[in-house]
Amino acid sequence: MKAITLRNIPPEVERAIRAKARQKRISTNKAVIELLVERVGVAPGKEKTTYTDLDDLAGSWSARKARDFERTLRMIRRIDEDLWR
């Protein structure tokens, strides 16, 4: 993980960070990370995966095409009993 250096932190912000660290009994570094995570709304390791490979197809079928597709899938998925004898 990369390190970030912050300069010119306003004194009131520094005090708030240090107070949070003391209150939670954690390091200043961890307090800053928690505050950043809270602010940006991203949980570490839980980033949202965005898939873009088929996005242009989403919602592009008509209701009739969707029904036809589902009907075809049902036919394909049907088990041929003669194959099991």
C-alpha positions in Angstrom: 0.0 0.0 0.0 1.3 3.4 -0.8 1.9 6.1 1.7 0.4 9.6 1.4 2.0 12.6 3.0 -0.3 15.4 4.1 1.0 18.9 4.5 -0.6 22.0 6.0 -3.3 20.2 8.0 -5.3 22.9 9.8 -4.7 22.8 13.6 -8.4 22.1 14.3 -8.4 19.1 12.0 -5.2 17.8 13.6 -6.8 18.2 17.0 -9.9 16.3 15.9 -7.8 13.5 14.4 -5.8 13.1 17.6 -8.9 13.3 19.7 -10.5 10.5 17.7 -7.3 8.4 18.0 -7.2 8.9 21.8 -10.9 8.2 22.2 -10.7 4.9 20.2 -7.2 4.1 21.5 -5.8 3.7 18.0 -2.9 5.2 16.2 -3.2 8.6 14.5 -2.6 6.8 11.2 -5.5 4.4 11.8 -7.7 7.3 12.9 -7.0 9.2 9.6 -7.7 6.0 7.6 -11.0 5.5 9.4 -12.0 9.1 8.8 -11.2 8.9 5.1 -13.1 5.6 4.7 -16.1 7.1 6.4 -16.0 10.2 4.3 -15.6 8.5 0.9 -17.9 5.7 1.7 -15.7 2.8 0.6 -14.9 -0.1 2.8 -11.4 -1.5 2.4 -11.4 -4.7 0.4 -15.1 -4.2 -0.5 -14.7 -2.2 -3.7 -17.6 -2.4 -6.0 -16.9 -4.5 -9.1 -18.1 -2.8 -12.3 -18.6 -5.0 -15.3 -18.7 -3.3 -18.7 -18.4 -6.1 -21.2 -22.2 -6.5 -21.8 -23.5 -3.2 -20.5 -24.7 -2.1 -24.0 -26.9 -5.2 -24.1 -28.6 -4.7 -20.8 -32.3 -3.9 -21.3 -32.0 -3.9 -25.0 -34.3 -6.9 -25.7 -38.0 -6.5 -26.2 -40.4 -8.5 -24.0 -41.1 -10.8 -26.9 -37.4 -11.5 -27.5 -36.9 -12.2 -23.8 -39.8 -14.6 -23.8 -38.5 -16.4 -26.9 -35.0 -16.7 -25.3 -36.5 -18.1 -22.1 -38.5 -20.6 -24.1 -35.4 -21.7 -26.0 -33.5 -22.1 -22.8 -36.2 -24.3 -21.3 -36.1 -26.5 -24.4 -32.3 -26.8 -24.2 -32.3 -27.6 -20.5 -34.9 -30.4 -20.9 -33.4 -33.8 -20.2 -33.9 -36.4 -22.9 -35.0 -39.5 -21.0 -33.9 -41.8 -23.9 -30.3 -40.8 -23.2 -30.6 -42.2 -19.6 -31.7 -45.6 -20.6 
